[in-house]
Amino acid sequence: MMQIRELVLYGRNGKVRHLPFSLGTVNIITGKSKSGKSAVGDIIDYCMGGLSCNIADGVVRDTVDWYGLLLQFEDERVFVARKNPEKGQQTTSDCYIEVGKEIESPQTGEFSSNTNVDGIEETLTRRVGISENLNIPPEGQSRKSLAANIRHALYYCFQGQDEIAAKNFLFHRQSENFITQAIKDTIPYFLGAVSEGALALENERSIP
């Protein structure tokens, strides 16, 4: 199980802002209009391996240098941070990760990149208990095989305000290109409809 202990914003001016979360319960974020509430989900997504920084232009994008998340697992903590892309860019490969039993979020944002997006994705995927898996499309399909990972798990963990009100979509980002098919390919694994043993046998069968 993975929970968010806190979200941290490291400002370009050296100031640090902590947004703590209560473990084991529902957290409700309230505040005035345009106070940055809607950016919280986008920051979490970006820190957890998002390829693109979808945080809207404004105060947050203009003033933050690094975004950070302190994650709580059963017997350890993981801190991940992503560099805020330069103006006009949507992503950066600068990432930082730290693992330990009782670590806290760093007090300053003077990070030296020690991993990349793939490294964050692999670390979190392994720690939430997603074992090696692979969905192989039926013969004649042009799409590639797909392995469920932490990024796919997020489709079932978040919903934006517009998604809650949507009539035609149930899951986070389901309306985006290719996401619907990714959900179809990975949801059997997350629901336990396909056993790990069956996946292993299928993978062996597909090896020439």
C-alpha positions as CSV (number, residue, x, y, z in Angstrom):
1,M,0.0,0.0,0.0
2,M,1.2,3.5,-0.8
3,Q,0.0,6.7,0.7
4,I,1.0,10.4,0.3
5,R,2.5,11.9,3.5
6,E,3.0,15.3,2.0
7,L,3.4,17.4,-1.2
8,V,6.2,19.9,-1.2
9,L,6.9,22.9,-3.3
10,Y,10.4,24.2,-3.5
11,G,10.3,27.8,-4.7
12,R,12.8,29.6,-6.9
13,N,13.3,32.1,-4.1
14,G,14.4,29.3,-1.7
15,K,11.1,29.1,0.3
16,V,9.5,25.7,0.8
17,R,5.8,25.0,1.2
18,H,4.5,21.8,2.7
19,L,1.1,20.4,2.1
20,P,0.7,17.5,4.6
21,F,-1.9,14.7,4.1
22,S,-3.5,12.5,6.9
23,L,-2.7,8.8,6.4
24,G,-5.5,6.2,6.4
25,T,-8.3,8.7,5.8
26,V,-9.9,10.8,3.1
27,N,-8.2,14.2,2.6
28,I,-10.3,17.2,1.4
29,I,-8.5,20.2,0.0
30,T,-10.4,23.5,0.3
31,G,-9.5,27.1,-0.5
32,K,-10.3,30.2,-2.4
33,S,-10.7,30.2,-6.1
34,K,-7.4,30.3,-8.1
35,S,-5.5,29.3,-4.9
36,G,-3.8,26.3,-6.6
37,K,-6.2,23.5,-5.5
38,S,-6.6,22.1,-9.0
39,A,-2.8,21.9,-9.4
40,V,-2.4,19.4,-6.6
41,G,-3.5,16.4,-8.8
42,D,-1.3,17.5,-11.7
43,I,1.7,17.8,-9.3
44,I,1.1,14.3,-7.9
45,D,0.8,12.9,-11.5
46,Y,4.0,14.6,-12.6
47,C,6.0,13.5,-9.6
48,M,4.9,9.9,-10.1
49,G,6.4,9.6,-13.5
50,G,4.2,11.8,-15.8
51,L,5.8,12.4,-19.1
52,S,4.4,15.9,-19.4
53,C,3.9,18.6,-16.8
54,N,0.2,19.5,-17.1
55,I,0.3,22.1,-14.3
56,A,-1.5,25.2,-15.7
57,D,0.5,28.3,-16.3
58,G,0.2,30.7,-13.4
59,V,1.7,31.3,-10.0
60,V,2.7,27.7,-9.4
61,R,4.5,27.3,-12.7
62,D,6.1,30.7,-12.4
63,T,7.5,30.4,-8.8
64,V,8.3,26.7,-8.2
65,D,11.7,25.2,-8.9
66,W,11.1,21.6,-7.9
67,Y,7.9,19.6,-7.0
68,G,8.2,16.9,-4.4
69,L,6.2,14.0,-2.9
70,L,6.9,12.1,0.3
71,L,5.3,8.6,0.0
72,Q,4.6,6.2,2.8
73,F,4.8,2.5,2.2
74,E,4.2,-0.3,4.7
75,D,7.8,-0.3,6.1
76,E,9.6,2.5,4.4
77,R,9.2,5.9,2.8
78,V,10.1,7.2,-0.7
79,F,10.7,10.8,-1.6
80,V,10.5,11.8,-5.3
81,A,11.0,15.2,-6.9
82,R,10.7,16.5,-10.4
83,K,12.3,19.7,-11.8
84,N,9.8,22.3,-13.0
85,P,10.3,22.6,-16.8
86,E,11.6,25.9,-18.1
87,K,9.1,28.3,-19.5
88,G,7.8,27.0,-22.9
89,Q,8.8,23.4,-22.1
90,Q,6.5,20.6,-20.9
91,T,9.0,18.2,-19.4
92,T,12.5,17.6,-18.1
93,S,14.6,14.6,-17.3
94,D,15.8,16.0,-14.0
95,C,14.5,13.7,-11.2
96,Y,15.5,12.9,-7.7
97,I,14.6,10.0,-5.5
98,E,15.5,8.9,-1.9
99,V,14.4,5.8,0.0
100,G,14.5,5.1,3.7
101,K,12.5,3.9,6.7
102,E,12.0,7.3,8.4
103,I,13.2,9.9,5.9
104,E,11.6,13.3,5.8
105,S,11.2,15.7,2.9
106,P,14.5,17.6,2.3
107,Q,14.5,21.1,3.7
108,T,15.9,22.7,0.6
109,G,15.4,22.2,-3.1
110,E,19.1,22.0,-3.9
111,F,18.7,18.6,-5.7
112,S,21.2,16.8,-7.9
113,S,19.3,14.6,-10.3
114,N,20.0,11.0,-9.5
115,T,17.4,9.2,-11.6
116,N,15.0,9.7,-14.5
117,V,11.3,9.2,-15.2
118,D,11.8,5.5,-16.0
119,G,13.6,5.1,-12.7
120,I,10.8,6.7,-10.7
121,E,8.2,4.6,-12.5
122,E,10.2,1.3,-11.9
123,T,10.8,2.1,-8.2
124,L,7.1,2.9,-7.5
125,T,5.8,0.0,-9.6
126,R,7.9,-2.5,-7.7
127,R,7.1,-1.0,-4.3
128,V,3.3,-1.0,-4.7
129,G,3.5,-4.7,-5.5
130,I,2.8,-4.7,-9.2
131,S,4.7,-7.9,-10.4
132,E,6.1,-8.5,-13.8
133,N,3.2,-8.8,-16.3
134,L,2.4,-8.3,-19.9
135,N,-0.8,-8.0,-21.9
136,I,-0.3,-9.4,-25.4
137,P,-2.8,-8.2,-28.0
138,P,-4.7,-10.8,-30.1
139,E,-3.1,-11.8,-33.4
140,G,-3.8,-9.3,-36.1
141,Q,-3.8,-6.3,-33.8
142,S,-1.2,-3.6,-34.6
143,R,-0.8,-2.3,-31.0
144,K,2.2,-3.3,-28.9
145,S,2.2,-5.5,-25.9
146,L,1.6,-3.5,-22.6
147,A,2.8,-4.1,-19.1
148,A,0.7,-2.7,-16.3
149,N,2.7,-0.3,-14.0
150,I,2.2,2.5,-11.5
151,R,1.2,4.9,-14.2
152,H,-1.8,2.7,-15.2
153,A,-2.8,2.3,-11.6
154,L,-3.3,6.0,-11.3
155,Y,-6.2,5.8,-13.8
156,Y,-8.2,4.2,-11.0
157,C,-7.0,6.5,-8.1
158,F,-7.8,10.0,-9.4
159,Q,-10.7,12.0,-10.9
160,G,-10.6,15.6,-11.9
161,Q,-13.6,17.9,-11.3
162,D,-14.7,17.6,-15.0
163,E,-14.3,13.8,-14.9
164,I,-16.6,13.4,-11.9
165,A,-19.3,15.2,-13.8
166,A,-18.7,13.3,-17.1
167,K,-21.5,11.1,-18.4
168,N,-19.5,9.0,-20.9
169,F,-16.3,8.4,-18.9
170,L,-15.6,6.7,-15.6
171,F,-11.8,6.6,-15.2
172,H,-9.2,9.3,-15.0
173,R,-7.9,10.5,-18.4
174,Q,-10.2,7.9,-20.2
175,S,-11.2,10.5,-22.8
176,E,-7.5,10.9,-24.0
177,N,-6.2,9.2,-27.1
178,F,-4.9,5.6,-26.4
179,I,-5.8,5.8,-22.7
180,T,-9.1,3.9,-23.2
181,Q,-7.3,1.0,-24.8
182,A,-4.6,1.0,-22.0
183,I,-7.4,0.8,-19.4
184,K,-8.9,-2.2,-21.3
185,D,-5.6,-3.9,-21.4
186,T,-4.6,-3.4,-17.8
187,I,-7.8,-3.5,-15.7
188,P,-8.0,-7.3,-15.8
189,Y,-4.6,-7.4,-14.0
190,F,-5.6,-4.9,-11.4
191,L,-9.0,-6.6,-10.8
192,G,-7.2,-10.0,-10.4
193,A,-9.1,-11.4,-13.3
194,V,-5.8,-12.6,-14.8
195,S,-3.6,-14.5,-12.4
196,E,0.2,-13.9,-12.3
197,G,0.6,-17.6,-13.1
198,A,-1.5,-17.3,-16.3
199,L,0.5,-14.3,-17.3
200,A,3.8,-16.1,-16.9
201,L,2.6,-19.1,-19.0
202,E,1.3,-16.7,-21.7
203,N,4.7,-14.9,-21.8
204,E,6.5,-18.2,-22.1
205,R,4.2,-19.3,-24.9
206,S,4.9,-16.1,-26.8
207,I,8.7,-16.4,-26.7
208,P,9.9,-17.8,-30.0
